[in-house]
Amino acid sequence: MEITVDNIKCGGCAGSITKKLTSIFDTDKIDVNIEQGVISIDLDDSKKDELAKVLLDLGYPEIDSVQGFDSAKAKAKSFVSCAIGKMDK
């Protein structure tokens, strides 16, 4: 499955996303394309809503799914996730 999200900026973001998705969905078949904001994960399509919620909680909402204050809140969360991802390297 692929999902396109906002706010992915660097390897720190990708690291946080990969670590969280690996722990929740018990798969290591995850690819994060930083430039395009696309996350590919070996997951059944029935789990898409759950995947989108986990990503939103990290600060990486599905493209065009949040606006206004919610978008600003997601961006702030993504900075924290990014920083944690950079420290975990």
Backbone torsions as a table, in degrees:
resi	resn	phi	psi	omega
1	MET	NA	146.4	175.3
2	GLU	-121.7	144.6	175.2
3	ILE	-140.0	136.7	179.8
4	THR	-103.8	129.0	-175.0
5	VAL	-127.7	164.3	175.2
6	ASP	-92.1	162.2	166.6
7	ASN	80.6	2.4	175.9
8	ILE	-75.7	123.6	-175.5
9	LYS	-120.2	-27.8	-171.0
10	CYS	-159.1	-175.2	178.3
11	GLY	-64.9	-28.1	176.3
12	GLY	-64.1	-42.8	176.3
13	CYS	-61.0	-49.3	-178.7
14	ALA	-60.2	-39.3	179.3
15	GLY	-64.0	-44.2	178.3
16	SER	-63.3	-43.5	-179.8
17	ILE	-62.7	-48.8	-178.0
18	THR	-61.0	-45.4	-178.8
19	LYS	-61.6	-46.0	-178.0
20	LYS	-66.7	-46.6	-178.5
21	LEU	-65.7	-36.7	177.9
22	THR	-61.6	-42.9	-177.8
23	SER	-72.1	-36.1	-176.9
24	ILE	-79.9	-43.5	-173.3
25	PHE	-101.6	1.5	175.6
26	ASP	52.3	48.2	174.2
27	THR	-139.6	145.8	174.3
28	ASP	-109.8	11.0	178.5
29	LYS	-94.0	74.6	-177.5
30	ILE	-130.5	133.8	176.0
31	ASP	-130.2	129.0	178.6
32	VAL	-113.1	115.2	176.4
33	ASN	-91.9	102.3	-174.5
34	ILE	-62.7	-45.3	-175.9
35	GLU	-62.9	-39.5	-176.4
36	GLN	-97.7	-10.6	-178.8
37	GLY	70.4	26.9	-177.0
38	VAL	-105.0	130.5	176.1
39	ILE	-111.3	124.3	175.8
40	SER	-108.4	130.4	-178.5
41	ILE	-142.8	140.7	177.6
42	ASP	-79.1	91.2	-173.6
43	LEU	-150.1	145.2	178.2
44	ASP	-67.0	142.0	-178.1
45	ASP	-58.7	-23.6	179.6
46	SER	-66.9	-13.7	-178.7
47	LYS	-96.4	8.2	-174.5
48	LYS	-60.9	-43.1	-179.6
49	ASP	-63.2	-40.9	178.2
50	GLU	-64.6	-42.1	177.4
51	LEU	-60.4	-47.2	-179.4
52	ALA	-60.5	-38.0	179.6
53	LYS	-67.8	-43.5	178.7
54	VAL	-60.3	-45.2	-179.8
55	LEU	-64.7	-41.1	177.3
56	LEU	-61.2	-42.8	179.0
57	ASP	-61.6	-28.6	176.8
58	LEU	-81.7	-14.7	-178.0
59	GLY	103.8	15.1	-179.0
60	TYR	-122.3	76.7	-177.6
61	PRO	-71.5	150.7	174.6
62	GLU	-57.7	141.6	-175.4
63	ILE	-51.3	134.5	177.9
64	ASP	62.3	21.4	-179.2
65	SER	-97.6	-17.6	177.9
66	VAL	-132.2	148.0	178.6
67	GLN	-137.0	167.9	173.9
68	GLY	58.8	-132.5	-176.9
69	PHE	-59.4	-39.7	179.6
70	ASP	-61.9	-35.1	177.6
71	SER	-67.4	-42.9	178.7
72	ALA	-64.6	-39.3	178.7
73	LYS	-64.1	-42.3	178.5
74	ALA	-63.2	-40.5	-179.9
75	LYS	-63.6	-40.8	178.0
76	ALA	-63.4	-43.0	178.1
77	LYS	-62.3	-37.9	-178.4
78	SER	-65.1	-33.5	177.4
79	PHE	-63.1	-40.4	178.7
80	VAL	-66.7	-47.0	178.9
81	SER	-59.3	-41.2	179.6
82	CYS	-61.6	-47.4	-179.1
83	ALA	-61.9	-41.4	178.0
84	ILE	-63.4	-41.5	178.7
85	GLY	-62.1	-36.7	178.5
86	LYS	-69.0	-35.4	-179.6
87	MET	-74.0	-27.7	-177.9
88	ASP	-77.1	-10.1	-177.3
89	LYS	-67.6	NA	NA
